Each structure stands twice: as structure tokens, then as C-alpha cells.
Amino acid sequence: MSNGPNMMGNNRNIEDTILSKGILEGNRRIFDYIFLSHYSGLVIYATRLGLDMTAAEDAVQDVFLNLWNQRAKIYFTTSVKAYLFTCVRNKCYNILKHRKTSLNIQNLASAAVNDVDSRDYVIESELRKRIDEAIARLPEKCRKIFILNQIEGIRPAKIAIMENISIRTVENHIGKAYRLLRQDLGDMLFVIFLLSIIR
């Protein structure tokens, strides 16, 4: 049992080695994996540091763009996750400083990355809350059919029988739900929501 933490640490080191090596070699699939794994957490982190949602999304996208464009020059001294959180923190600091916003620089600087793992649960919980609230705002019938199909995995034909409606009507409700959720969540969070369903 005492080897458990070491095993987890070794697995993380191996994963970070693979990810950092993939970035340096320009492996687009690894970059996409990193983006999809950390984008939502980094956006919420940026909002906690003082940016609104739009500015937070722009800042995080800039960080990833720079990661890709400057990949050959990057030297990872920490995990990829820690590196990204540090970049976002610095990006937020520069944005707020440029805006001449009143902020507590000491508190921002102390947003150390060594507690990234402990923040993950809070970050993902907040994201999940936003998605759940968006689903709850769907029209009642539309929400019910969407949950039956996309969350519970029931096929449209079976839903049509359950609800005594046509398959076309079921499909229309599902399509409407997707449109409304995309409007409510925004493009990037909507993509992340879709990926969470696929997984």
C-alpha cells in the first residue's frame, strides 16, 4: 500500500514526459488532447483571477496559440498542467495591469500552481454547474427528450414510442436543444460539453 503514491507519481511523470515531448515534436493530436483536457479549467481559473468570461476565453486561447507557435523554444521544468496555469496567471496579470485595474498583485502572485490538482474538483464542479443550469433552462419537453437521448442514451425511435410522438418530432426537439445550449454556453464550452457526453 505504501507504494501507491509513488506509483501515481511515476504515472504522472510518464504522462508529462509523453505530453511535453509531443508538444516539442509538433504532435497535433497530443496538443488537441492537452487543449481539451485543460481548456475549461484554465478558463474558470482566469475568471477567478478577475477576467470576465469572454476575456478569460481569449486569454486561454492566446496561451494555447503561443504554446503551439513557440513549441520548439519551450523548456518544461514543471508538468504541462502547471506550465499552462502559470502562463494563464501571467497572462491575466498583464491584461489587468494594462487595464490599470485595481488588483491585489500579491494575491495574484500567490496563486501558486502547486495546488492545481486540488483546484480541479472545484473547477470541474463549476463547469458542470453551468452546463446543468443551461440544460435546466431548456423548454420542458425539449429538455426531457434531450436528457433521454443524450444523457440516458435512449434512441429517438424508442423515445417516440414513450412520448407518443413521431421520430421527426423527437429529432426536432434534440436539434433545438443543441441550438439553445450552444447559444447559452458559447462555442468553446459547448464543444467541451459535447466531449463530456461522448466520453
HUFEN-V904241 format. One record per backbone hydrogen bond with DSSP energy under -0.5 kcal/mol. NH is the residue of the N-H (numbers start at 1). CO is the residue of the C=O. E is the energy in kcal/mol with one decimal. If there is no record, write none. Layout:
NH;CO;E / NH;CO;E
This chain:
4;1;-1.7 / 7;3;-2.5 / 8;4;-2.3 / 9;5;-2.5 / 10;6;-2.7 / 11;7;-2.3 / 12;8;-2.2 / 13;9;-2.4 / 14;10;-2.4 / 15;11;-2.5 / 16;12;-2.9 / 17;13;-2.2 / 18;14;-2.3 / 19;15;-2.8 / 20;16;-3.0 / 21;17;-2.2 / 22;18;-2.3 / 23;19;-2.3 / 24;20;-2.3 / 25;21;-1.8 / 26;23;-1.6 / 27;22;-3.1 / 28;26;-0.9 / 31;27;-2.0 / 32;28;-2.7 / 33;29;-2.0 / 34;30;-2.5 / 35;31;-2.7 / 36;32;-2.7 / 37;33;-1.9 / 38;34;-2.0 / 39;35;-2.4 / 42;38;-2.3 / 43;39;-2.3 / 44;40;-2.2 / 45;41;-2.1 / 46;42;-2.3 / 47;43;-1.9 / 48;44;-1.8 / 49;45;-1.1 / 50;47;-1.1 / 51;46;-1.9 / 56;52;-2.8 / 57;53;-2.6 / 58;54;-2.2 / 59;55;-2.5 / 60;56;-2.5 / 61;57;-2.4 / 62;58;-2.2 / 63;59;-2.0 / 64;60;-2.2 / 65;61;-2.5 / 66;62;-2.6 / 67;63;-2.2 / 68;64;-2.1 / 69;65;-2.8 / 70;66;-2.6 / 71;68;-1.0 / 73;70;-1.9 / 74;70;-0.7 / 74;71;-0.8 / 76;74;-0.5 / 77;75;-0.6 / 83;79;-2.5 / 84;80;-2.3 / 85;81;-2.4 / 86;82;-2.2 / 87;83;-2.2 / 88;84;-2.5 / 89;85;-2.4 / 90;86;-2.4 / 91;87;-2.5 / 92;88;-2.8 / 93;89;-2.2 / 94;90;-2.2 / 95;91;-2.3 / 96;92;-2.8 / 97;93;-2.4 / 98;94;-2.3 / 99;95;-1.9 / 100;97;-0.9 / 101;96;-2.5 / 103;101;-0.7 / 105;103;-1.2 / 108;104;-2.1 / 109;105;-2.9 / 110;106;-1.6 / 111;108;-1.4 / 112;110;-3.1 / 115;112;-0.7 / 116;113;-1.8 / 119;115;-1.2 / 119;116;-0.6 / 120;116;-1.1 / 120;117;-0.5 / 121;117;-0.6 / 123;119;-2.8 / 124;120;-3.0 / 125;121;-2.1 / 126;122;-2.3 / 127;123;-2.2 / 128;124;-2.7 / 129;125;-2.2 / 130;126;-2.0 / 131;127;-2.2 / 132;128;-2.7 / 133;129;-2.4 / 134;130;-1.9 / 135;131;-2.3 / 136;132;-2.3 / 137;133;-1.1 / 138;135;-1.4 / 143;139;-3.3 / 144;140;-2.4 / 145;141;-2.2 / 146;142;-2.2 / 147;143;-2.5 / 148;144;-2.3 / 149;145;-2.3 / 150;146;-3.1 / 151;146;-0.7 / 151;147;-1.1 / 152;147;-2.5 / 154;148;-2.8 / 159;155;-2.2 / 160;156;-2.6 / 161;157;-1.4 / 162;158;-2.5 / 163;159;-2.8 / 164;160;-0.8 / 165;160;-2.1 / 170;166;-1.9 / 171;167;-2.6 / 172;168;-2.3 / 173;169;-2.2 / 174;170;-2.2 / 175;171;-2.5 / 176;172;-2.4 / 177;173;-2.3 / 178;174;-2.1 / 179;175;-2.0 / 180;176;-2.5 / 181;177;-2.6 / 182;178;-2.2 / 183;179;-1.9 / 184;180;-2.2 / 185;181;-3.1 / 186;182;-1.9 / 190;186;-2.1 / 191;187;-2.1 / 192;188;-2.1 / 193;189;-2.2 / 194;190;-2.4 / 195;191;-2.2 / 196;192;-2.0 / 197;193;-1.5 / 198;194;-2.2 / 199;195;-2.3
